[in-house]
């Protein structure tokens, strides 16, 4: 009697690095403990437009992005450390709300929230890593090569790092974290 080996299942994860100016989105598949980048996206909002319209742009972008990519694993968001500047807090939380509305329409919700220092520590080995260091670690873990370009500002690579941090923390992928 031959025992069939179970088929490896692919799970699709989403990461969010949200802001009012340039929110970043990422999708990765994981199969056999190997992460593969499926898509990244950012949406630049116009600072000259009213804030409610900017939130609508973010919501529309998120709705289309998640409608196309259909994650079936966790959706993970990087949290915003509260600032003394309440206007800045309002901007970020408004972007969160816009994305949450889009996700809700599709039957999704954010499953995990990770701090920036946790994301950096898990992905680079250094909780104070700068954006270029995070982007380099993302390229290395995803086997993208040094010529792979992320968007200016690195919001898309940050969204990738959010997913990778979750996958590393949950022991869902095999990777070696770079030395600090």
Secondary structure, 3 states (H helix, E strand, C coil): CCCCCCCCCCEEEEEEECCCCEEEEEEEEEECCEEEEEEEEEEECCCCCCHHHHHHHHHHHHHHHHHHHCCCCCEEEECCCCCCCHHHHHHHHHHHHHHHHHHHHCCCCCCEEECHHHHHHHHHCCCCCCHHHHHHHHHHHCCCCCCCCCCCCCHHHHHHHHHHHHHHHCCCCCCCCCCC
